[in-house]
Amino acid sequence: MAALAGLAHPASAPPPQRIVSLAPSVTETLFALGFGNRLVGVTTYCDYPVEAQKLPKIGGFMSPSLEVIVAKQPDLVIGVSSATDPVKAREMQRLGLKVTLISLVSINDILSSIKTVARLLGNPEAGEKLVRKITGQFDEVKKRIAPAPRRSTLLAVGVRPLVAVGGKNFIDELITLAGGENIAGNAAQPWLNLPDEYVVAKAPQVIIEAGMESERSETAKHWADLRSIPAVKERRVYSSPSDKILRPGPRIGEGLEDIARLVHPECFAESKRRNNQGSGCEGSRP
Amino acid sequence: MILVNGVLLALLALSVIGCALLGPVRLDLWQAWQNLSSANPDAEIFFRARLPRVLLGVAIGGGMAACGVVLQALLGNPLACPQMLGVSGGASLGGILGLIFFPNWLLPIAGGLFGEISWVPLAAFLGALCSMTLVYRFSLFHGRLHPYHLLLSGVIFNSFIAAVIMFLNSIVDFYQAQGLLFWLMGSLSTRAYLTVAFIWAYIIFGFLWLWAKGLSLNLITLGEEAAMQLGVETGALQRQVFVASSLMIGAMVSVSGMIGFIGLMVPHVMRLIVGSDHRLLLPASFLAGGIFLCWADTLARILLAPAELPVGIITAFLGGPFFLFLLYREGRRKLAL
């Protein structure tokens, strides 16, 4: 947690009322905590919830405009430590703005950043409550998939080139929580360009394409000629464009369920209609 | 000197086999040959994931080097390379527009009989053709193609296109921008033999066309006037070489993006080895370029495994220092054109 200025915040000072968010996930967190009305500026990528789309824009995710931010006269600017330009962050501080950078690398980071933001805004209970809601969603999924065997999984954004989720990425953790095993989870990079032969050799049982541009037909076609991959053979190639999965924000609980439904659809089927056969959820219970 | 080309050809054959056997994952070749029809991971790794890409690498590397040779002769400039002609910029822009607006379009070949190919390479090729026509128009005065104008308009056109691409890159969404960047950096990743065959057809045709002009290219390096006095139709030669190399470059960039350094470096290295006779230099550069890119791509697949590096990084890493070393060793002796 890299809170540059947050720790020195005296308890007596009034909580910030004019906030600029430098990332879509931060915007989502503020709305989820009930502080959406305090936002005076968001990035052009902040599209959720719909109210965020109507807020004034301060530029792109990687290229926020310093002068537009300053003109908003915010009493708090919240960015992400891996994405926000540190030079710009320092510049903003020199101009007298209070800047907090949160780290969103792991699920733990995401949950504790929610608490940090809630604390900064003077309502720690809202943070605790939101985190409880998300961990509750996690537990629900965990319970569902508990009896199912782990399925090796490839989660990618885009097939040309094939950019896959690697290690040190909260999505890698989500895959594990969803009962999958990321075939690129041992990679040092959070995102990496995988060669086709690696996917064939790792033989994933599930392939999920989560990029916002993806279309089911194209994803399936892309893999169709590699029939030795179990996911292709067993028709477990899915296209699921989803910000819930890709954004390190308060919707990761829903994102986890999205992944789990694709990795273990049998665990989410109506129990009445199912009979225990194949690799069914209960069917594989020892 | 026929010997040099023979040796290079043998090396190329060995490189193709070697590179197809090397990769980030272990391959059991015996297993690959068993059971070719059904789903066999080893066969898929060898025949689908590796072989097409190695063959594509040979074609692109060879084509880039051959284009570099003729452009350096045509423009009388040792810095000339395929990336300078404006065609590569046009192809990139076409490809980027294709990626942004029709990322999921697939073109059925002969009514779907031969499967489908992505629309993106075609968009890139159209971009290459448009930019070729533009640059050509701007460099043509009184029916003659001026090397300086060609060079300048190519460079300026490319910088302009680069700005357009950066603009597009900054307005598309975050994940899409990442995809565009990867595409721009270039990759030989393909599983489509159809694409490989298409590129080989282009490269072979273009190469033979250029090779047939070998003698005239020798003469034009003596200077335009001297060449004219020796009976070379310089105007026609310049136009033909420009069109032939532009078509080749357009086709190459459209499938593999911008893979730099080969077209600049390989011709100079081969000139040091075989001399400046284009009848020998062209095939030698083609073979050497093929060998070089073949190995560069294998390194790109292996070095950071499982992650794949953009192959352009490898060609620059290997090519840059080696080229500087050659320059240093040659001392004041000018690299002869």
Contacts between the chains, C-beta under 8 A, distances in Angstrom:
chain1	res1	chain2	res2	distance
A	45	B	173	6.7
A	45	B	174	6.1
A	60	B	170	6.7
A	61	B	174	5.7
A	62	B	174	7.5
A	63	B	170	6.9
A	157	B	175	5.3
A	157	B	178	7.8
A	157	B	179	8.0
A	158	B	175	7.1
A	158	B	178	7.7
A	158	B	179	4.8
A	160	B	118	6.9
A	160	B	120	7.4
A	160	B	179	7.6
A	160	B	183	7.5
A	160	B	189	8.0
A	161	B	179	7.0
A	161	B	182	4.5
A	161	B	183	7.2
A	161	B	187	5.9
A	161	B	189	6.4
A	161	B	308	7.9
A	162	B	189	7.7
A	163	B	178	6.6
A	163	B	179	7.1
A	163	B	182	7.0
A	166	B	307	7.3
A	184	B	306	6.0
A	186	B	306	8.0
A	187	B	306	5.7
A	187	B	307	6.0
A	188	B	307	7.9
A	189	B	307	5.7
A	191	B	178	7.8
A	192	B	306	6.9
A	192	B	307	3.8
A	192	B	308	7.6
A	193	B	182	6.3
A	193	B	187	7.8
A	193	B	307	6.1
A	193	B	308	4.6
A	193	B	309	7.8
A	193	B	310	7.7
A	194	B	306	6.0
A	194	B	307	7.1
A	194	B	308	6.4
A	195	B	23	7.3
A	195	B	24	6.4
A	195	B	49	6.8
A	195	B	189	6.7
A	195	B	301	5.2
A	195	B	306	7.6
A	195	B	308	4.6
A	196	B	48	7.2
A	196	B	49	4.1
A	196	B	189	6.8
A	196	B	191	6.3
A	197	B	23	5.4
A	197	B	24	6.8
A	197	B	25	5.5
A	197	B	27	8.0
A	197	B	45	4.5
A	197	B	49	3.7
A	197	B	50	6.1
A	197	B	301	7.7
A	198	B	24	5.6
A	198	B	25	5.8
A	198	B	305	7.5
A	198	B	306	4.7
A	200	B	25	7.7
A	200	B	41	5.4
A	200	B	44	5.0
A	200	B	45	5.0
A	200	B	48	7.7
A	200	B	49	5.9
A	201	B	25	3.7
A	201	B	26	7.6
A	201	B	41	6.6
A	201	B	45	6.4
A	203	B	41	6.6
A	211	B	175	5.7
A	211	B	179	7.8
A	212	B	173	6.5
A	212	B	175	5.9
A	212	B	176	7.4
A	213	B	103	5.2
A	213	B	104	7.3
A	213	B	175	7.5
A	213	B	176	6.1
A	213	B	179	7.7
A	214	B	104	8.0
A	215	B	104	4.7
A	217	B	104	7.5
A	218	B	104	4.6
A	218	B	106	7.1
A	221	B	106	7.0
A	221	B	116	7.2
A	225	B	48	6.2
A	225	B	191	6.3
A	226	B	44	5.4
A	226	B	48	6.4
A	226	B	49	7.9
A	226	B	191	7.8
A	227	B	38	7.8
A	227	B	39	3.9
A	227	B	44	7.6
A	228	B	39	4.0
A	228	B	40	5.9
A	228	B	41	4.3
A	228	B	43	7.8
A	228	B	44	5.0
A	233	B	39	6.4
A	246	B	175	7.3
